[in-house]
Amino acid sequence: MSERDDVAFPGADARYLTADAAPVGGRLRERPEDFLVEEQPLYEPCGEGEHVYLFVQKRDIATSEVAALLAKHFRVRPRDVGYAGMKDKVAITRQLFSVHVPGKRPEDFPPFEHERAQALWVDLHTNKLRVGHLRGNRFSVRIRGTDMSRALHAANALRTLERLGAPNFAGEQRFGARQNNHLLGALDLAGDAQRLLDELLGPDERHPDMNAAARDAYTRGDYAAAADLHPRTARAERAALLALARGSSPERAVRAVDDTQRRFWISAFQSAVFNRLLRERIEAGALGDLEEGDLAWKHDNGAVFMVRPETLDEPDLRERLDSLAISPSGPLWGPEMTRAEGAAGEREAAALAATGVTLDMMRVFGERSRQRIAGARRPMRVPVIDPDVEGGVDEHGHYVRCAFELPAGAFATVVLREVMKPDI
């Protein structure tokens, strides 16, 4: 996976499912108040246990930054803080965090307060929150730079997605500000530490003004200066540069990067392969269909089943597909992932092979880094639940507000792409 222009949000050029709905146009995230997200918990805390649960409202700050603040506040290790999923930074979001504090209760600590994050309520539970421990997210997003009259177009697009399901692309956020997280993940899996550092720290033709002085200093070999020139929020870059400044090898410099960040790179790599296969499925007009060898996703419980010839003959198959009870799934590649068969399996294997990364590389990476990469299946479409649209005007001008709920792991920006159609 070496082409810089191969994935700048892979899927960004996919055919629209809502082509019959006129574009709304406009812009997102002109201010955090225009992008509201509320996590829908999978379960409620029981009121007892070793884990403090906090329902936190954050504004213009990343989930990982809030987790670091909580670790400092409760004086625990970063790995003792859990959350169910990453939320948008340029937004106002509400989500649960857990903090492992055995033998203590919330009242043993001062209230958690920060200028950009506040705990709305606190409770106790018996287990750590882990990624995926959520039912979904409810979004309310105001599109700016458009006319309120285009709310009708937005309503038409969302009705189509409510009927067909939304393509379940991993959104551009997964690939980072420079849209290269997947490339870093591929290089990390391949064990190519020097190229990874060059990709992470070197000059970037696609974003020539992004931390340009720091990147030039890296090219000169002035690693300490490069670290100082990066903002404090560039934790991965600074960790690697400070290690290089101490004389560490490229391999040790990569290991200096936080494990959470490296897992995010691997996730982006897996998502890039998935997005390519999803784009191909849409182009083939088969997003709402199954073929022999597919692994069908059951939306009620997240299980998959193999599509056999007799499956295709079942009389209620079309009804189950049209009602979004089941959908085709795609790979988030890993050595333990359940694999499709037949032509579908061949396409999935070819998509991985095209990156140059192999399952053996993934196994070795897991053994070397003690970060297990199991792999998983991901549905290729998701339901858009309870959509609502309004147009209006406020002190900032016209807007079109779109509200909807999505299952865990789905991206609102992918739905909004179908509404806005930015390239039309």
PEZI-V853614 format. One record per residue. N is the residue number from 1. RES is the residue in one small letter. PHI is phi in whole degrees, -180 to 180 (* if undefined). PSI is psi in whole degrees, -180 to 180 (999 if undefined). OMEGA is omega in degrees with one decimal (none if undefined). Layout:
{{N RES PHI PSI OMEGA} {N RES PHI PSI OMEGA}}
This chain:
{{1 m * 83 -170.6} {2 s -116 -19 -175.6} {3 e -74 123 -178.7} {4 r -64 -34 -177.0} {5 d -93 7 -177.3} {6 d -75 -33 178.8} {7 v -139 94 165.3} {8 a -114 86 -163.0} {9 f 59 79 176.7} {10 p -58 129 -174.0} {11 g 109 -11 -178.4} {12 a -65 -21 179.8} {13 d -105 16 -179.3} {14 a -70 153 176.2} {15 r -65 141 179.9} {16 y -76 135 171.2} {17 l -74 -22 -175.9} {18 t -105 35 -174.8} {19 a -59 -26 -179.0} {20 d -77 -14 178.6} {21 a -94 131 -179.4} {22 a -63 150 -178.9} {23 p -70 144 174.6} {24 v -88 -28 -177.7} {25 g 68 -157 174.4} {26 g 93 -170 -175.1} {27 r -135 153 176.7} {28 l -110 156 168.8} {29 r 60 40 172.9} {30 e -67 -25 175.2} {31 r -154 150 -177.5} {32 p -56 -34 -177.5} {33 e -64 -16 -179.7} {34 d -85 -6 -176.7} {35 f -132 100 -176.7} {36 l -109 134 179.5} {37 v -134 131 174.4} {38 e -127 121 179.7} {39 e -67 138 175.5} {40 q -103 103 -172.1} {41 p -63 150 175.4} {42 l -76 -30 179.7} {43 y -154 163 178.1} {44 e -99 147 175.9} {45 p -63 146 -172.9} {46 c -89 -10 177.6} {47 g 97 0 177.7} {48 e -148 160 179.9} {49 g 129 -176 -174.9} {50 e -96 -1 -175.0} {51 h -114 122 173.1} {52 v -80 126 175.8} {53 y -102 131 177.4} {54 l -125 128 173.8} {55 f -94 108 -167.9} {56 v -108 133 168.1} {57 q -99 125 -178.9} {58 k -123 152 -178.7} {59 r -135 120 173.7} {60 d 58 43 177.5} {61 i -150 144 -176.3} {62 a -77 153 177.0} {63 t -57 -43 -178.3} {64 s -64 -34 178.2} {65 e -68 -40 177.0} {66 v -64 -42 178.2} {67 a -59 -41 178.2} {68 a -66 -39 177.3} {69 l -63 -40 179.3} {70 l -67 -40 178.1} {71 a -60 -42 178.8} {72 k -68 -42 -177.7} {73 h -64 -43 -177.7} {74 f -91 -1 178.7} {75 r 57 52 178.0} {76 v -126 170 176.2} {77 r -72 149 178.3} {78 p -54 -34 -177.9} {79 r -73 -10 177.2} {80 d -83 -5 178.2} {81 v -102 132 -179.7} {82 g -125 155 173.4} {83 y -153 159 -172.9} {84 a -85 -22 -179.2} {85 g -176 158 176.4} {86 m -76 141 177.0} {87 k -117 158 -178.3} {88 d -58 144 179.8} {89 k -80 -53 -177.8} {90 v -82 77 -173.5} {91 a -172 170 165.3} {92 i -108 117 -174.7} {93 t -129 154 175.6} {94 r -126 128 -178.8} {95 q -155 160 178.6} {96 l -86 143 168.3} {97 f -127 151 172.2} {98 s -122 148 178.4} {99 v -134 125 -177.8} {100 h -84 112 -179.4} {101 v -136 70 -175.7} {102 p -56 136 177.6} {103 g 83 1 -178.5} {104 k -126 163 179.9} {105 r -123 164 -179.1} {106 p -54 -37 -177.0} {107 e -71 -8 175.8} {108 d -79 -5 -177.0} {109 f -124 151 173.3} {110 p -67 158 178.4} {111 p -59 143 177.1} {112 f -80 118 -178.7} {113 e -137 135 177.7} {114 h -151 153 -176.5} {115 e -64 -23 -179.8} {116 r -120 9 179.5} {117 a -154 132 179.8} {118 q -137 144 175.0} {119 a -84 122 179.8} {120 l -83 -33 172.6} {121 w -157 159 -176.1} {122 v -135 142 178.9} {123 d -153 -176 178.2} {124 l -120 152 175.3} {125 h -151 170 -171.2} {126 t -91 -13 -177.3} {127 n -136 160 176.2} {128 k -74 141 170.7} {129 l -71 133 177.8} {130 r -125 161 -179.1} {131 v -56 129 -178.9} {132 g 101 -9 179.5} {133 h -81 59 176.0} {134 l -152 152 177.9} {135 r -79 -36 -178.5} {136 g 170 -163 179.6} {137 n -139 140 174.2} {138 r -102 128 -176.7} {139 f -115 145 169.9} {140 s -138 110 -168.3} {141 v -126 129 175.0} {142 r -98 121 175.5} {143 i -89 124 179.7} {144 r -103 171 178.1} {145 g 70 28 178.2} {146 t -139 -179 179.4} {147 d -106 140 -177.9} {148 m -58 -26 -179.2} {149 s -66 -17 -179.7} {150 r -80 3 174.0} {151 a -57 -32 177.9} {152 l -62 -41 178.1} {153 h -64 -41 178.8} {154 a -63 -42 179.0} {155 a -62 -40 178.5} {156 n -63 -43 -179.4} {157 a -65 -43 -178.0} {158 l -70 -32 175.4} {159 r -64 -40 177.6} {160 t -63 -44 180.0} {161 l -69 -33 176.0} {162 e -63 -33 -179.5} {163 r -82 -43 -173.4} {164 l -94 -21 -167.6} {165 g 88 154 178.4} {166 a -96 142 174.4} {167 p -61 134 -170.9} {168 n -94 46 175.6} {169 f -60 145 162.4} {170 a -71 127 -173.6} {171 g -76 173 -174.4} {172 e -60 -26 179.8} {173 q -60 -33 -178.3} {174 r -61 -25 -172.5} {175 f -100 2 171.3} {176 g 85 170 -177.1} {177 a -61 -32 -179.7} {178 r -99 7 176.6} {179 q 54 40 -178.4} {180 n -134 14 179.7} {181 n -58 -36 -179.5} {182 h -66 -34 177.8} {183 l -69 -41 176.9} {184 l -63 -40 178.0} {185 g -63 -42 179.3} {186 a -63 -42 -179.6} {187 l -69 -36 177.4} {188 d -65 -44 178.8} {189 l -63 -37 -179.8} {190 a -76 -10 -178.9} {191 g 73 23 -178.4} {192 d -95 80 -171.9} {193 a -64 -41 -176.7} {194 q -65 -45 179.0} {195 r -66 -34 177.0} {196 l -63 -46 179.4} {197 l -63 -40 178.3} {198 d -63 -39 179.1} {199 e -69 -39 -178.3} {200 l -74 -39 -166.3} {201 l -114 -19 -173.6} {202 g -82 177 178.7} {203 p -58 151 -174.7} {204 d -130 109 -178.5} {205 e -65 -30 -178.9} {206 r -75 -30 -178.9} {207 h -133 69 -171.1} {208 p -66 -21 -177.2} {209 d -98 1 -176.6} {210 m -86 105 -179.3} {211 n 54 43 -173.4} {212 a -62 -41 -177.9} {213 a -65 -40 178.6} {214 a -65 -39 -178.2} {215 r -71 -36 175.4} {216 d -65 -39 178.8} {217 a -64 -38 176.0} {218 y -61 -43 -179.4} {219 t -61 -35 178.9} {220 r -77 -12 -177.2} {221 g 87 11 178.8} {222 d -93 79 -170.3} {223 y -70 -37 179.2} {224 a -64 -44 178.2} {225 a -64 -40 179.0} {226 a -61 -42 178.7} {227 a -63 -42 179.9} {228 d -66 -31 -176.9} {229 l -79 -21 176.3} {230 h -77 147 175.6} {231 p -67 158 -178.5} {232 r -60 -27 -179.2} {233 t -72 -15 178.6} {234 a -84 67 -170.9} {235 r -67 -39 -179.2} {236 a -65 -46 -179.8} {237 e -61 -46 -177.4} {238 r -67 -39 179.3} {239 a -62 -45 180.0} {240 a -66 -42 -178.4} {241 l -66 -41 179.3} {242 l -65 -35 176.0} {243 a -65 -44 177.6} {244 l -62 -39 179.9} {245 a -64 -25 177.4} {246 r -85 0 178.7} {247 g 93 13 -179.5} {248 s -69 155 175.0} {249 s -72 164 175.7} {250 p -55 -40 -179.4} {251 e -63 -44 179.3} {252 r -69 -33 177.7} {253 a -64 -40 176.8} {254 v -66 -41 179.4} {255 r -67 -18 177.8} {256 a -72 -18 178.3} {257 v -72 140 -178.0} {258 d -56 138 -178.6} {259 d -59 -35 179.8} {260 t -62 -42 178.5} {261 q -65 -41 180.0} {262 r -67 -36 175.0} {263 r -63 -36 179.0} {264 f -66 -39 175.8} {265 w -61 -44 -180.0} {266 i -63 -42 178.4} {267 s -61 -40 178.2} {268 a -65 -39 176.4} {269 f -61 -49 178.7} {270 q -59 -41 -178.2} {271 s -67 -36 179.8} {272 a -63 -43 178.0} {273 v -65 -45 177.5} {274 f -58 -46 -177.7} {275 n -60 -39 179.4} {276 r -63 -43 179.7} {277 l -67 -38 177.8} {278 l -65 -43 177.6} {279 r -59 -42 178.4} {280 e -63 -39 -178.9} {281 r -66 -40 178.4} {282 i -65 -44 179.6} {283 e -61 -31 178.5} {284 a -81 -4 -179.5} {285 g 69 29 -172.6} {286 a -119 22 -177.8} {287 l -66 -32 -179.0} {288 g -102 21 -178.0} {289 d -127 164 174.7} {290 l -124 153 174.5} {291 e -132 163 179.1} {292 e -58 133 -178.5} {293 g 96 -17 175.3} {294 d -63 155 165.4} {295 l -105 112 -177.7} {296 a -84 139 -178.4} {297 w -97 130 175.7} {298 k -96 114 -173.0} {299 h -71 -17 -178.4} {300 d -78 -27 -177.3} {301 n -139 1 177.6} {302 g 76 10 176.8} {303 a -82 160 175.3} {304 v -124 155 174.5} {305 f -140 149 -178.5} {306 m -74 136 177.6} {307 v -88 111 178.1} {308 r -101 168 177.1} {309 p -54 -39 -179.6} {310 e -69 -26 176.8} {311 t -63 -41 -178.1} {312 l -68 -18 179.8} {313 d -92 -4 -178.4} {314 e -66 133 -173.2} {315 p -66 -25 -177.5} {316 d -99 10 -176.2} {317 l -62 -47 -178.6} {318 r -63 -39 178.3} {319 e -63 -41 179.9} {320 r -67 -38 176.9} {321 l -69 -46 -176.5} {322 d -68 -27 179.3} {323 s -89 4 -178.4} {324 l 61 28 171.4} {325 a -74 -33 178.7} {326 i -137 158 179.7} {327 s -153 159 170.0} {328 p -65 152 176.7} {329 s -119 163 176.8} {330 g -130 173 -173.2} {331 p -91 138 157.1} {332 l -106 93 -162.0} {333 w -59 139 174.2} {334 g -169 160 -174.6} {335 p -60 -27 -176.3} {336 e -101 5 -177.1} {337 m -68 140 172.3} {338 t -68 129 -171.8} {339 r -105 143 173.0} {340 a -69 167 -179.1} {341 e -124 177 176.4} {342 g 61 -147 -177.7} {343 a -63 -36 178.4} {344 a -63 -44 178.5} {345 g -64 -37 178.8} {346 e -65 -41 178.1} {347 r -64 -42 179.9} {348 e -65 -43 179.4} {349 a -65 -38 179.7} {350 a -66 -37 179.4} {351 a -65 -39 176.0} {352 l -69 -45 -177.8} {353 a -59 -34 -178.6} {354 a -64 -20 179.7} {355 t -83 -17 -174.5} {356 g 85 -4 178.1} {357 v -94 140 -179.4} {358 t -118 164 175.7} {359 l -64 -34 176.2} {360 d -61 -40 176.6} {361 m -60 -40 179.5} {362 m -65 -41 178.4} {363 r -63 -46 -178.6} {364 v -63 -42 178.2} {365 f -59 -44 179.3} {366 g -61 -41 179.1} {367 e -70 -38 -176.6} {368 r -72 -38 -173.5} {369 s -104 -6 -175.0} {370 r 59 31 174.7} {371 q -117 100 -176.1} {372 r -68 131 176.4} {373 i -114 95 -176.2} {374 a -80 -41 -171.3} {375 g 91 163 -177.2} {376 a -163 170 171.6} {377 r -102 152 179.4} {378 r -135 133 178.9} {379 p -65 143 -178.7} {380 m -82 -10 172.8} {381 r -146 159 -179.4} {382 v -138 153 176.6} {383 p -72 145 171.2} {384 v -103 113 -165.8} {385 i -102 132 174.7} {386 d 49 57 178.8} {387 p -70 148 179.2} {388 d -146 142 -176.5} {389 v -137 142 170.6} {390 e -148 152 172.1} {391 g -112 149 -178.1} {392 g -166 -180 177.8} {393 v -136 135 173.3} {394 d -134 -166 -176.1} {395 e -64 -15 179.6} {396 h -100 1 177.6} {397 g 111 -165 -178.8} {398 h -69 152 173.5} {399 y -153 159 167.2} {400 v -122 120 -178.7} {401 r -100 128 177.0} {402 c -117 128 177.8} {403 a -125 142 -179.6} {404 f -171 162 174.3} {405 e -111 143 176.7} {406 l -127 150 175.3} {407 p -65 165 178.8} {408 a -55 136 175.5} {409 g 91 -10 179.9} {410 a -91 152 -173.0} {411 f -107 125 177.1} {412 a -63 -34 -178.5} {413 t -63 -28 177.3} {414 v -70 -42 175.4} {415 v -63 -44 -177.6} {416 l -69 -28 173.5} {417 r -60 -41 178.7} {418 e -66 -28 179.0} {419 v -80 -46 -172.3} {420 m -83 -36 -177.1} {421 k 51 66 -171.2} {422 p -64 -21 -177.4} {423 d -97 12 178.5} {424 i -110 999 none}}
